[in-house]
Amino acid sequence: PAQRRAAAELLAAEAALVEARAAFRPKVALQAGLASPMEESESTDASAGLRISYTFGDGGRRRASLQAAEDRVTALEAGLAEVRATAGEEMRGALARLETIDRAMPLIARKIALSRSEAETARSQIVTGQSNLRQLVDAEIERYRAEDQKIRMQAARLVLHLAIMSCAVEMSPAIGVGSAGATEAQ
């Protein structure tokens, strides 16, 4: 949305710039008319005319308007570039976080397997007296924490995928991806 808004503002500013430049050109108007008679004795009159007007001096208003329009276009182009750069940075950051999560997932899986094994060992050793209930509870708590961490990381991974897809859709016109009609319109 930010890129679309910035692009729309830029298009409006470019239209205003074209209008400001047009103020320096002469204006031409063609006029034609036809007078029909009210009575049979009157003649039909036709007229045509060309009118050209040009403003030679306006106290610098046109020049100031042109300069303001050029400055606005320049500022909005810079703003659009900044919005695109920010979106690119957000995309790179999301990709980096996603890569970190993907590298951490096997470690979490090993941690879950290890804590599950510790819980099973503690459970089997309670009968022989080599372990106590406290050790079993601690091992189970550690397993639940690891599984909770895995679930949180999976959720964060899904959120990052959505953010990346959203950013990719937002950036697609800027990088030339999209339907053929959309790229031709640009």
N, CA and C atoms as an extended XYZ file, in Angstrom:
558
Properties=species:S:1:pos:R:3:atomname:S:1:resname:S:1:resid:I:1 pbc="F F F"
N         0.807       -1.215        0.000 N   PRO     1
C         0.000        0.000        0.000 CA  PRO     1
C         0.846        1.273        0.000 C   PRO     1
N         1.942        1.244        0.717 N   ALA     2
C         2.790        2.442        0.765 CA  ALA     2
C         3.392        2.728       -0.609 C   ALA     2
N         3.808        1.680       -1.312 N   GLN     3
C         4.366        1.882       -2.646 CA  GLN     3
C         3.308        2.354       -3.623 C   GLN     3
N         2.117        1.795       -3.525 N   ARG     4
C         1.046        2.212       -4.421 CA  ARG     4
C         0.677        3.675       -4.188 C   ARG     4
N         0.606        4.056       -2.917 N   ARG     5
C         0.266        5.441       -2.588 CA  ARG     5
C         1.356        6.386       -3.102 C   ARG     5
N         2.627        6.023       -2.876 N   ALA     6
C         3.731        6.872       -3.331 CA  ALA     6
C         3.751        6.961       -4.855 C   ALA     6
N         3.469        5.847       -5.542 N   ALA     7
C         3.441        5.861       -7.005 CA  ALA     7
C         2.285        6.705       -7.522 C   ALA     7
N         1.123        6.615       -6.867 N   ALA     8
C        -0.029        7.421       -7.281 CA  ALA     8
C         0.256        8.908       -7.083 C   ALA     8
N         0.872        9.266       -5.969 N   GLU     9
C         1.222       10.667       -5.728 CA  GLU     9
C         2.218       11.156       -6.775 C   GLU     9
N         3.162       10.289       -7.149 N   LEU    10
C         4.139       10.654       -8.169 CA  LEU    10
C         3.464       10.875       -9.520 C   LEU    10
N         2.521       10.007       -9.877 N   LEU    11
C         1.797       10.184      -11.142 CA  LEU    11
C         1.024       11.505      -11.159 C   LEU    11
N         0.388       11.834      -10.050 N   ALA    12
C        -0.349       13.101       -9.965 CA  ALA    12
C         0.608       14.284      -10.084 C   ALA    12
N         1.765       14.187       -9.451 N   ALA    13
C         2.747       15.277       -9.522 CA  ALA    13
C         3.299       15.416      -10.936 C   ALA    13
N         3.503       14.288      -11.621 N   GLU    14
C         3.984       14.356      -13.005 CA  GLU    14
C         2.938       15.008      -13.915 C   GLU    14
N         1.655       14.738      -13.664 N   ALA    15
C         0.594       15.382      -14.437 CA  ALA    15
C         0.586       16.890      -14.175 C   ALA    15
N         0.795       17.285      -12.939 N   ALA    16
C         0.860       18.710      -12.606 CA  ALA    16
C         2.071       19.365      -13.268 C   ALA    16
N         3.169       18.627      -13.379 N   LEU    17
C         4.364       19.145      -14.045 CA  LEU    17
C         4.097       19.367      -15.538 C   LEU    17
N         3.414       18.428      -16.169 N   VAL    18
C         3.058       18.594      -17.582 CA  VAL    18
C         2.174       19.825      -17.757 C   VAL    18
N         1.243       20.013      -16.842 N   GLU    19
C         0.363       21.183      -16.901 CA  GLU    19
C         1.157       22.476      -16.718 C   GLU    19
N         2.123       22.473      -15.804 N   ALA    20
C         2.935       23.675      -15.575 CA  ALA    20
C         3.793       23.987      -16.797 C   ALA    20
N         4.291       22.964      -17.469 N   ARG    21
C         5.076       23.197      -18.686 CA  ARG    21
C         4.188       23.719      -19.818 C   ARG    21
N         2.961       23.228      -19.865 N   ALA    22
C         2.031       23.649      -20.918 CA  ALA    22
C         1.674       25.127      -20.790 C   ALA    22
N         1.799       25.704      -19.620 N   ALA    23
C         1.471       27.120      -19.433 CA  ALA    23
C         2.415       28.027      -20.214 C   ALA    23
N         3.566       27.521      -20.648 N   PHE    24
C         4.523       28.315      -21.406 CA  PHE    24
C         4.244       28.279      -22.912 C   PHE    24
N         3.325       27.474      -23.343 N   ARG    25
C         3.007       27.353      -24.761 CA  ARG    25
C         1.818       28.254      -25.101 C   ARG    25
N         1.751       28.667      -26.360 N   PRO    26
C         0.579       29.471      -26.751 CA  PRO    26
C        -0.676       28.608      -26.764 C   PRO    26
N        -1.812       29.247      -26.557 N   LYS    27
C        -3.095       28.560      -26.584 CA  LYS    27
C        -3.764       28.860      -27.918 C   LYS    27
N        -4.261       27.814      -28.540 N   VAL    28
C        -4.911       27.951      -29.841 CA  VAL    28
C        -6.338       27.464      -29.699 C   VAL    28
N        -7.269       28.236      -30.252 N   ALA    29
C        -8.682       27.841      -30.223 CA  ALA    29
C        -9.272       28.059      -31.600 C   ALA    29
N       -10.047       27.116      -32.040 N   LEU    30
C       -10.731       27.205      -33.313 CA  LEU    30
C       -12.205       27.373      -33.019 C   LEU    30
N       -12.805       28.374      -33.643 N   GLN    31
C       -14.225       28.631      -33.420 CA  GLN    31
C       -14.939       28.597      -34.765 C   GLN    31
N       -16.107       28.000      -34.770 N   ALA    32
C       -16.922       27.957      -35.981 CA  ALA    32
C       -18.365       28.188      -35.574 C   ALA    32
N       -19.115       28.801      -36.472 N   GLY    33
C       -20.512       29.056      -36.167 CA  GLY    33
C       -21.346       29.074      -37.432 C   GLY    33
N       -22.621       28.835      -37.254 N   LEU    34
C       -23.555       28.833      -38.356 CA  LEU    34
C       -24.833       29.487      -37.866 C   LEU    34
N       -25.283       30.493      -38.591 N   ALA    35
C       -26.524       31.174      -38.216 CA  ALA    35
C       -27.603       30.795      -39.225 C   ALA    35
N       -28.658       30.188      -38.755 N   SER    36
C       -29.743       29.822      -39.654 CA  SER    36
C       -30.753       30.959      -39.724 C   SER    36
N       -31.325       31.139      -40.878 N   PRO    37
C       -32.283       32.227      -41.034 CA  PRO    37
C       -33.597       31.920      -40.330 C   PRO    37
N       -34.201       32.958      -39.828 N   MET    38
C       -35.505       32.824      -39.198 CA  MET    38
C       -36.607       33.002      -40.248 C   MET    38
N       -36.297       33.778      -41.266 N   GLU    39
C       -37.252       34.011      -42.345 CA  GLU    39
C       -36.599       33.635      -43.659 C   GLU    39
N       -37.389       33.456      -44.688 N   GLU    40
C       -36.869       33.032      -45.975 CA  GLU    40
C       -36.025       34.115      -46.636 C   GLU    40
N       -36.253       35.334      -46.326 N   SER    41
C       -35.511       36.421      -46.960 CA  SER    41
C       -34.101       36.588      -46.357 C   SER    41
N       -33.861       36.009      -45.198 N   GLU    42
C       -32.537       36.131      -44.557 CA  GLU    42
C       -31.616       35.050      -45.103 C   GLU    42
N       -30.328       35.335      -45.065 N   SER    43
C       -29.348       34.378      -45.583 CA  SER    43
C       -28.752       33.557      -44.432 C   SER    43
N       -28.208       32.432      -44.821 N   THR    44
C       -27.505       31.586      -43.852 CA  THR    44
C       -26.085       32.096      -43.767 C   THR    44
N       -25.657       32.386      -42.563 N   ASP    45
C       -24.305       32.917      -42.372 CA  ASP    45
C       -23.436       31.877      -41.668 C   ASP    45
N       -22.258       31.714      -42.167 N   ALA    46
C       -21.276       30.814      -41.545 CA  ALA    46
C       -20.047       31.633      -41.179 C   ALA    46
N       -19.440       31.274      -40.066 N   SER    47
C       -18.231       31.980      -39.652 CA  SER    47
C       -17.238       30.975      -39.070 C   SER    47
N       -15.985       31.277      -39.238 N   ALA    48
C       -14.922       30.440      -38.681 CA  ALA    48
C       -13.817       31.366      -38.221 C   ALA    48
N       -13.159       30.956      -37.170 N   GLY    49
C       -12.103       31.809      -36.659 CA  GLY    49
C       -11.042       31.012      -35.910 C   GLY    49
N        -9.887       31.579      -35.869 N   LEU    50
C        -8.768       30.977      -35.157 CA  LEU    50
C        -8.270       31.999      -34.163 C   LEU    50
N        -8.123       31.579      -32.913 N   ARG    51
C        -7.673       32.501      -31.885 CA  ARG    51
C        -6.409       31.923      -31.264 C   ARG    51
N        -5.372       32.717      -31.201 N   ILE    52
C        -4.105       32.320      -30.582 CA  ILE    52
C        -3.822       33.314      -29.478 C   ILE    52
N        -3.517       32.777      -28.280 N   SER    53
C        -3.187       33.677      -27.173 CA  SER    53
C        -1.924       33.179      -26.485 C   SER    53
N        -1.130       34.115      -26.020 N   TYR    54
C         0.105       33.794      -25.312 CA  TYR    54
C         0.331       34.866      -24.255 C   TYR    54
N         0.682       34.430      -23.086 N   THR    55
C         0.955       35.366      -22.003 CA  THR    55
C         2.458       35.651      -21.991 C   THR    55
N         2.817       36.915      -22.173 N   PHE    56
C         4.226       37.295      -22.204 CA  PHE    56
C         4.783       37.559      -20.812 C   PHE    56
N         3.996       38.117      -19.964 N   GLY    57
C         4.488       38.422      -18.626 CA  GLY    57
C         3.411       38.159      -17.596 C   GLY    57
N         3.771       37.425      -16.578 N   ASP    58
C         2.804       37.138      -15.508 CA  ASP    58
C         3.430       37.330      -14.128 C   ASP    58
N         4.523       38.037      -14.105 N   GLY    59
C         5.161       38.314      -12.821 CA  GLY    59
C         5.910       37.108      -12.246 C   GLY    59
N         6.219       36.122      -13.066 N   GLY    60
C         6.984       34.964      -12.608 CA  GLY    60
C         6.145       33.832      -12.035 C   GLY    60
N         4.820       33.951      -12.129 N   ARG    61
C         3.948       32.899      -11.576 CA  ARG    61
C         4.149       31.566      -12.280 C   ARG    61
N         4.211       31.585      -13.608 N   ARG    62
C         4.377       30.326      -14.343 CA  ARG    62
C         5.715       29.683      -14.021 C   ARG    62
N         6.750       30.479      -13.962 N   ARG    63
C         8.087       29.952      -13.674 CA  ARG    63
C         8.102       29.351      -12.259 C   ARG    63
N         7.500       30.039      -11.299 N   ALA    64
C         7.446       29.536       -9.922 CA  ALA    64
C         6.613       28.260       -9.841 C   ALA    64
N         5.513       28.225      -10.583 N   SER    65
C         4.665       27.033      -10.604 CA  SER    65
C         5.409       25.854      -11.211 C   SER    65
N         6.155       26.101      -12.288 N   LEU    66
C         6.954       25.048      -12.915 CA  LEU    66
C         8.030       24.538      -11.964 C   LEU    66
N         8.715       25.450      -11.288 N   GLN    67
C         9.769       25.046      -10.354 CA  GLN    67
C         9.192       24.224       -9.200 C   GLN    67
N         8.040       24.657       -8.681 N   ALA    68
C         7.399       23.917       -7.583 CA  ALA    68
C         6.982       22.523       -8.044 C   ALA    68
N         6.458       22.408       -9.265 N   ALA    69
C         6.053       21.101       -9.789 CA  ALA    69
C         7.265       20.200       -9.993 C   ALA    69
N         8.366       20.753      -10.504 N   GLU    70
C         9.589       19.959      -10.680 CA  GLU    70
C        10.137       19.496       -9.335 C   GLU    70
N        10.131       20.391       -8.348 N   ASP    71
C        10.619       20.031       -7.011 CA  ASP    71
C         9.758       18.940       -6.389 C   ASP    71
N         8.451       19.032       -6.568 N   ARG    72
C         7.549       18.023       -6.012 CA  ARG    72
C         7.789       16.662       -6.665 C   ARG    72
N         7.969       16.639       -7.989 N   VAL    73
C         8.248       15.374       -8.675 CA  VAL    73
C         9.557       14.781       -8.171 C   VAL    73
N        10.573       15.614       -8.024 N   THR    74
C        11.862       15.132       -7.526 CA  THR    74
C        11.724       14.553       -6.123 C   THR    74
N        11.007       15.249       -5.256 N   ALA    75
C        10.822       14.777       -3.882 CA  ALA    75
C        10.026       13.477       -3.845 C   ALA    75
N         8.988       13.377       -4.663 N   LEU    76
C         8.173       12.162       -4.667 CA  LEU    76
C         8.921       10.983       -5.283 C   LEU    76
N         9.774       11.243       -6.274 N   GLU    77
C        10.613       10.162       -6.817 CA  GLU    77
C        11.550        9.628       -5.752 C   GLU    77
N        12.140       10.544       -4.976 N   ALA    78
C        13.023       10.123       -3.881 CA  ALA    78
C        12.237        9.363       -2.819 C   ALA    78
N        11.022        9.830       -2.520 N   GLY    79
C        10.183        9.132       -1.543 CA  GLY    79
C         9.808        7.737       -2.004 C   GLY    79
N         9.479        7.586       -3.282 N   LEU    80
C         9.147        6.266       -3.820 CA  LEU    80
C        10.361        5.345       -3.776 C   LEU    80
N        11.518        5.884       -4.106 N   ALA    81
C        12.743        5.077       -4.037 CA  ALA    81
C        13.008        4.635       -2.596 C   ALA    81
N        12.745        5.527       -1.647 N   GLU    82
C        12.938        5.190       -0.236 CA  GLU    82
C        11.958        4.105        0.215 C   GLU    82
N        10.700        4.221       -0.220 N   VAL    83
C         9.695        3.207        0.136 CA  VAL    83
C        10.100        1.856       -0.447 C   VAL    83
N        10.571        1.866       -1.684 N   ARG    84
C        11.010        0.609       -2.308 CA  ARG    84
C        12.227        0.039       -1.592 C   ARG    84
N        13.154        0.904       -1.216 N   ALA    85
C        14.339        0.430       -0.493 CA  ALA    85
C        13.949       -0.154        0.863 C   ALA    85
N        13.009        0.501        1.547 N   THR    86
C        12.537       -0.007        2.833 CA  THR    86
C        11.881       -1.370        2.664 C   THR    86
N        11.070       -1.507        1.620 N   ALA    87
C        10.426       -2.798        1.357 CA  ALA    87
C        11.475       -3.864        1.059 C   ALA    87
N        12.508       -3.482        0.324 N   GLY    88
C        13.596       -4.424        0.043 CA  GLY    88
C        14.325       -4.843        1.303 C   GLY    88
N        14.567       -3.881        2.189 N   GLU    89
C        15.229       -4.196        3.460 CA  GLU    89
C        14.357       -5.114        4.315 C   GLU    89
N        13.053       -4.825        4.336 N   GLU    90
C        12.138       -5.689        5.090 CA  GLU    90
C        12.150       -7.099        4.520 C   GLU    90
N        12.211       -7.211        3.208 N   MET    91
C        12.246       -8.514        2.555 CA  MET    91
C        13.541       -9.247        2.919 C   MET    91
N        14.657       -8.567        2.848 N   ARG    92
C        15.932       -9.203        3.202 CA  ARG    92
C        15.960       -9.617        4.673 C   ARG    92
N        15.416       -8.767        5.542 N   GLY    93
C        15.359       -9.111        6.965 CA  GLY    93
C        14.483      -10.323        7.221 C   GLY    93
N        13.331      -10.373        6.552 N   ALA    94
C        12.436      -11.524        6.718 CA  ALA    94
C        13.092      -12.795        6.191 C   ALA    94
N        13.794      -12.689        5.070 N   LEU    95
C        14.488      -13.860        4.526 CA  LEU    95
C        15.587      -14.333        5.467 C   LEU    95
N        16.306      -13.392        6.083 N   ALA    96
C        17.356      -13.768        7.033 CA  ALA    96
C        16.766      -14.453        8.265 C   ALA    96
N        15.644      -13.910        8.785 N   ARG    97
C        15.004      -14.549        9.939 CA  ARG    97
C        14.478      -15.932        9.570 C   ARG    97
N        13.950      -16.070        8.372 N   LEU    98
C        13.454      -17.364        7.912 CA  LEU    98
C        14.597      -18.365        7.803 C   LEU    98
N        15.717      -17.927        7.289 N   GLU    99
C        16.884      -18.811        7.187 CA  GLU    99
C        17.367      -19.236        8.574 C   GLU    99
N        17.351      -18.313        9.528 N   THR   100
C        17.745      -18.640       10.901 CA  THR   100
C        16.812      -19.686       11.498 C   THR   100
N        15.529      -19.509       11.295 N   ILE   101
C        14.557      -20.479       11.815 CA  ILE   101
C        14.766      -21.835       11.151 C   ILE   101
N        14.966      -21.834        9.837 N   ASP   102
C        15.172      -23.102        9.134 CA  ASP   102
C        16.425      -23.829        9.625 C   ASP   102
N        17.469      -23.078        9.972 N   ARG   103
C        18.678      -23.712       10.513 CA  ARG   103
C        18.464      -24.205       11.937 C   ARG   103
N        17.593      -23.524       12.699 N   ALA   104
C        17.369      -23.897       14.098 CA  ALA   104
C        16.397      -25.069       14.252 C   ALA   104
N        15.537      -25.305       13.279 N   MET   105
C        14.531      -26.365       13.410 CA  MET   105
C        15.145      -27.750       13.639 C   MET   105
N        16.198      -28.163       12.930 N   PRO   106
C        16.791      -29.475       13.227 CA  PRO   106
C        17.364      -29.548       14.651 C   PRO   106
N        17.894      -28.433       15.139 N   LEU   107
C        18.423      -28.419       16.509 CA  LEU   107
C        17.298      -28.599       17.523 C   LEU   107
N        16.168      -27.971       17.275 N   ILE   108
C        15.009      -28.119       18.161 CA  ILE   108
C        14.507      -29.562       18.114 C   ILE   108
N        14.498      -30.145       16.917 N   ALA   109
C        14.056      -31.541       16.796 CA  ALA   109
C        14.982      -32.461       17.598 C   ALA   109
N        16.278      -32.208       17.552 N   ARG   110
C        17.236      -33.011       18.346 CA  ARG   110
C        17.016      -32.789       19.838 C   ARG   110
N        16.748      -31.548       20.205 N   LYS   111
C        16.498      -31.230       21.613 CA  LYS   111
C        15.253      -31.959       22.109 C   LYS   111
N        14.210      -32.019       21.295 N   ILE   112
C        12.985      -32.738       21.665 CA  ILE   112
C        13.277      -34.220       21.817 C   ILE   112
N        14.016      -34.774       20.858 N   ALA   113
C        14.343      -36.208       20.927 CA  ALA   113
C        15.185      -36.508       22.156 C   ALA   113
N        16.145      -35.647       22.463 N   LEU   114
C        16.999      -35.854       23.631 CA  LEU   114
C        16.185      -35.744       24.917 C   LEU   114
N        15.324      -34.752       25.035 N   SER   115
C        14.533      -34.599       26.256 CA  SER   115
C        13.522      -35.745       26.388 C   SER   115
N        12.998      -36.226       25.274 N   ARG   116
C        12.097      -37.384       25.311 CA  ARG   116
C        12.864      -38.617       25.801 C   ARG   116
N        14.090      -38.763       25.297 N   SER   117
C        14.922      -39.897       25.729 CA  SER   117
C        15.260      -39.786       27.212 C   SER   117
N        15.565      -38.578       27.681 N   GLU   118
C        15.866      -38.380       29.111 CA  GLU   118
C        14.648      -38.700       29.970 C   GLU   118
N        13.469      -38.311       29.502 N   ALA   119
C        12.238      -38.605       30.254 CA  ALA   119
C        11.991      -40.110       30.309 C   ALA   119
N        12.204      -40.809       29.179 N   GLU   120
C        12.016      -42.263       29.162 CA  GLU   120
C        13.036      -42.955       30.068 C   GLU   120
N        14.251      -42.461       30.051 N   THR   121
C        15.292      -43.035       30.920 CA  THR   121
C        14.936      -42.812       32.377 C   THR   121
N        14.517      -41.593       32.714 N   ALA   122
C        14.141      -41.295       34.106 CA  ALA   122
C        12.948      -42.144       34.523 C   ALA   122
N        11.995      -42.348       33.629 N   ARG   123
C        10.807      -43.160       33.935 CA  ARG   123
C        11.215      -44.615       34.207 C   ARG   123
N        12.112      -45.146       33.393 N   SER   124
C        12.509      -46.541       33.590 CA  SER   124
C        13.405      -46.708       34.820 C   SER   124
N        14.134      -45.656       35.200 N   GLN   125
C        15.034      -45.760       36.346 CA  GLN   125
C        14.337      -45.506       37.675 C   GLN   125
N        13.108      -45.020       37.664 N   ILE   126
C        12.370      -44.799       38.910 CA  ILE   126
C        12.145      -46.132       39.618 C   ILE   126
N        11.850      -47.168       38.847 N   VAL   127
C        11.575      -48.493       39.423 CA  VAL   127
C        12.807      -49.030       40.145 C   VAL   127
N        13.986      -48.801       39.608 N   THR   128
C        15.218      -49.326       40.208 CA  THR   128
C        15.800      -48.398       41.262 C   THR   128
N        15.264      -47.198       41.359 N   GLY   129
C        15.748      -46.252       42.364 CA  GLY   129
C        16.910      -45.409       41.889 C   GLY   129
N        17.319      -45.543       40.630 N   GLN   130
C        18.426      -44.747       40.103 CA  GLN   130
C        17.985      -43.319       39.774 C   GLN   130
N        16.685      -43.092       39.717 N   SER   131
C        16.141      -41.781       39.405 CA  SER   131
C        14.988      -41.511       40.352 C   SER   131
N        14.629      -40.239       40.475 N   ASN   132
C        13.489      -39.923       41.325 CA  ASN   132
C        12.432      -39.177       40.502 C   ASN   132
N        11.308      -38.952       41.125 N   LEU   133
C        10.186      -38.300       40.444 CA  LEU   133
C        10.557      -36.884       39.989 C   LEU   133
N        11.355      -36.208       40.739 N   ARG   134
C        11.775      -34.838       40.407 CA  ARG   134
C        12.538      -34.816       39.082 C   ARG   134
N        13.424      -35.772       38.871 N   GLN   135
C        14.184      -35.841       37.624 CA  GLN   135
C        13.257      -36.136       36.436 C   GLN   135
N        12.277      -37.007       36.655 N   LEU   136
C        11.318      -37.314       35.602 CA  LEU   136
C        10.504      -36.079       35.237 C   LEU   136
N        10.014      -35.367       36.254 N   VAL   137
C         9.225      -34.149       36.006 CA  VAL   137
C        10.066      -33.097       35.287 C   VAL   137
N        11.312      -32.918       35.709 N   ASP   138
C        12.196      -31.951       35.040 CA  ASP   138
C        12.432      -32.318       33.572 C   ASP   138
N        12.618      -33.598       33.292 N   ALA   139
C        12.832      -34.052       31.911 CA  ALA   139
C        11.571      -33.825       31.070 C   ALA   139
N        10.395      -34.095       31.637 N   GLU   140
C         9.140      -33.873       30.914 CA  GLU   140
C         8.906      -32.382       30.660 C   GLU   140
N         9.196      -31.557       31.654 N   ILE   141
C         9.056      -30.105       31.486 CA  ILE   141
C         9.977      -29.612       30.373 C   ILE   141
N        11.187      -30.104       30.344 N   GLU   142
C        12.144      -29.700       29.303 CA  GLU   142
C        11.638      -30.127       27.919 C   GLU   142
N        11.045      -31.314       27.832 N   ARG   143
C        10.491      -31.787       26.559 CA  ARG   143
C         9.337      -30.890       26.122 C   ARG   143
N         8.449      -30.538       27.052 N   TYR   144
C         7.324      -29.658       26.708 CA  TYR   144
C         7.807      -28.268       26.287 C   TYR   144
N         8.830      -27.772       26.945 N   ARG   145
C         9.386      -26.468       26.563 CA  ARG   145
C         9.965      -26.522       25.151 C   ARG   145
N        10.668      -27.603       24.848 N   ALA   146
C        11.255      -27.744       23.514 CA  ALA   146
C        10.159      -27.859       22.453 C   ALA   146
N         9.111      -28.597       22.751 N   GLU   147
C         8.005      -28.725       21.798 CA  GLU   147
C         7.272      -27.386       21.640 C   GLU   147
N         7.130      -26.664       22.737 N   ASP   148
C         6.522      -25.333       22.668 CA  ASP   148
C         7.379      -24.403       21.806 C   ASP   148
N         8.679      -24.466       21.967 N   GLN   149
C         9.585      -23.650       21.174 CA  GLN   149
C         9.465      -24.022       19.692 C   GLN   149
N         9.325      -25.307       19.400 N   LYS   150
C         9.162      -25.748       18.020 CA  LYS   150
C         7.871      -25.177       17.425 C   LYS   150
N         6.793      -25.214       18.187 N   ILE   151
C         5.509      -24.682       17.713 CA  ILE   151
C         5.613      -23.177       17.470 C   ILE   151
N         6.252      -22.465       18.393 N   ARG   152
C         6.417      -21.019       18.215 CA  ARG   152
C         7.256      -20.704       16.979 C   ARG   152
N         8.300      -21.496       16.747 N   MET   153
C         9.151      -21.271       15.575 CA  MET   153
C         8.394      -21.594       14.288 C   MET   153
N         7.556      -22.622       14.303 N   GLN   154
C         6.755      -22.937       13.124 CA  GLN   154
C         5.768      -21.807       12.833 C   GLN   154
N         5.173      -21.250       13.880 N   ALA   155
C         4.249      -20.127       13.704 CA  ALA   155
C         4.991      -18.907       13.158 C   ALA   155
N         6.163      -18.635       13.711 N   ALA   156
C         6.963      -17.506       13.227 CA  ALA   156
C         7.362      -17.731       11.768 C   ALA   156
N         7.642      -18.963       11.422 N   ARG   157
C         8.006      -19.306       10.044 CA  ARG   157
C         6.832      -19.020        9.093 C   ARG   157
N         5.637      -19.393        9.504 N   LEU   158
C         4.457      -19.125        8.676 CA  LEU   158
C         4.213      -17.625        8.534 C   LEU   158
N         4.359      -16.893        9.623 N   VAL   159
C         4.192      -15.439        9.571 CA  VAL   159
C         5.226      -14.825        8.624 C   VAL   159
N         6.452      -15.297        8.684 N   LEU   160
C         7.493      -14.781        7.792 CA  LEU   160
C         7.180      -15.112        6.332 C   LEU   160
N         6.668      -16.320        6.076 N   HIS   161
C         6.283      -16.668        4.711 CA  HIS   161
C         5.209      -15.701        4.198 C   HIS   161
N         4.223      -15.403        5.030 N   LEU   162
C         3.175      -14.467        4.628 CA  LEU   162
C         3.749      -13.070        4.376 C   LEU   162
N         4.654      -12.641        5.251 N   ALA   163
C         5.268      -11.315        5.081 CA  ALA   163
C         6.095      -11.269        3.797 C   ALA   163
N         6.814      -12.326        3.510 N   ILE   164
C         7.640      -12.373        2.294 CA  ILE   164
C         6.751      -12.368        1.056 C   ILE   164
N         5.670      -13.156        1.089 N   MET   165
C         4.763      -13.170       -0.063 CA  MET   165
C         4.114      -11.801       -0.255 C   MET   165
N         3.717      -11.170        0.830 N   SER   166
C         3.107       -9.843        0.749 CA  SER   166
C         4.089       -8.839        0.174 C   SER   166
N         5.307       -8.890        0.649 N   CYS   167
C         6.337       -7.968        0.175 CA  CYS   167
C         6.663       -8.250       -1.292 C   CYS   167
N         6.695       -9.518       -1.677 N   ALA   168
C         6.978       -9.871       -3.068 CA  ALA   168
C         5.873       -9.366       -3.987 C   ALA   168
N         4.636       -9.487       -3.562 N   VAL   169
C         3.521       -8.979       -4.361 CA  VAL   169
C         3.624       -7.467       -4.466 C   VAL   169
N         3.968       -6.814       -3.371 N   GLU   170
C         4.089       -5.354       -3.351 CA  GLU   170
C         5.230       -4.893       -4.253 C   GLU   170
N         6.323       -5.651       -4.261 N   MET   171
C         7.498       -5.246       -5.024 CA  MET   171
C         7.450       -5.714       -6.471 C   MET   171
N         6.530       -6.595       -6.835 N   SER   172
C         6.528       -7.170       -8.171 CA  SER   172
C         6.487       -6.131       -9.288 C   SER   172
N         5.699       -5.059       -9.182 N   PRO   173
C         5.753       -4.071      -10.276 CA  PRO   173
C         7.120       -3.393      -10.359 C   PRO   173
N         7.767       -3.187       -9.234 N   ALA   174
C         9.051       -2.491       -9.228 CA  ALA   174
C        10.149       -3.331       -9.875 C   ALA   174
N        10.031       -4.659       -9.756 N   ILE   175
C        11.078       -5.522      -10.306 CA  ILE   175
C        10.656       -6.138      -11.631 C   ILE   175
N         9.479       -5.757      -12.150 N   GLY   176
C         9.051       -6.193      -13.463 CA  GLY   176
C         8.389       -7.551      -13.496 C   GLY   176
N         7.846       -8.011      -12.393 N   VAL   177
C         7.163       -9.297      -12.336 CA  VAL   177
C         5.669       -9.037      -12.305 C   VAL   177
N         4.926       -9.815      -13.010 N   GLY   178
C         3.480       -9.660      -12.998 CA  GLY   178
C         2.905      -10.056      -14.336 C   GLY   178
N         1.638       -9.751      -14.516 N   SER   179
C         0.989      -10.111      -15.771 CA  SER   179
C         1.527       -9.248      -16.895 C   SER   179
N         1.395       -9.732      -18.116 N   ALA   180
C         1.892       -8.995      -19.268 CA  ALA   180
C         1.200       -7.645      -19.405 C   ALA   180
N        -0.083       -7.603      -19.108 N   GLY   181
C        -0.811       -6.342      -19.192 CA  GLY   181
C        -0.323       -5.340      -18.175 C   GLY   181
N         0.051       -5.822      -16.985 N   ALA   182
C         0.508       -4.909      -15.930 CA  ALA   182
C         1.858       -4.312      -16.302 C   ALA   182
N         2.759       -5.116      -16.884 N   THR   183
C         4.067       -4.571      -17.229 CA  THR   183
C         3.982       -3.688      -18.447 C   THR   183
N         3.042       -3.955      -19.371 N   GLU   184
C         2.888       -3.076      -20.536 CA  GLU   184
C         2.334       -1.730      -20.119 C   GLU   184
N         1.442       -1.729      -19.101 N   ALA   185
C         0.846       -0.471      -18.644 CA  ALA   185
C         1.877        0.423      -17.993 C   ALA   185
N         2.907       -0.168      -17.434 N   GLN   186
C         3.922        0.627      -16.766 CA  GLN   186
C         4.813        1.260      -17.801 C   GLN   186
